């Protein structure tokens, strides 16, 4: 492998490793939902608005 190959693959592996590290350290947290958001989700879940009509 040439110098360019080592440089290319080295940067690629470093970028992937850095991505995993950043996700682990600064990953997204669980969303904070208000009571209104929770109620709206429960209403939407209970209405079954996406169900097919029964024949």
C-alpha positions in Angstrom: 0.0 0.0 0.0 1.3 3.4 -0.8 1.5 6.4 1.5 -1.8 7.7 0.1 -3.5 4.4 0.9 -2.2 4.5 4.5 -3.3 8.1 4.8 -6.8 7.4 3.3 -7.5 4.4 5.5 -6.0 6.0 8.5 -8.2 9.0 8.2 -11.3 6.8 7.6 -10.7 4.7 10.6 -9.9 7.7 12.8 -13.2 9.4 11.6 -15.2 6.3 12.5 -13.5 6.0 15.9 -14.0 9.7 16.6 -17.7 9.3 15.6 -18.2 6.4 18.1 -16.4 8.3 20.8 -18.5 11.5 20.3 -21.7 9.6 20.2 -20.8 7.8 23.5 -19.7 11.0 25.2 -22.3 13.5 23.9 -25.1 11.1 22.7 -28.7 12.2 22.6 -30.7 12.0 25.8 -34.3 10.9 26.3 -36.6 13.7 25.3 -38.3 15.6 28.1 -42.1 15.6 27.3 -44.7 17.9 28.8 -47.9 16.6 30.1 -49.7 17.9 27.0 -47.3 16.0 24.7 -47.9 12.8 26.6 -51.7 13.2 26.5 -51.6 13.9 22.8 -49.6 10.7 22.2 -52.0 8.6 24.3 -55.0 10.0 22.5 -53.4 9.3 19.1 -52.5 5.8 20.2 -56.0 5.0 21.5 -58.0 6.4 18.5 -56.4 4.0 16.1 -56.8 6.5 13.3 -54.5 4.5 11.0 -56.4 1.3 11.2 -58.1 -0.1 8.0 -61.9 0.1 8.1 -63.4 -3.3 8.9 -65.8 -4.7 6.5 
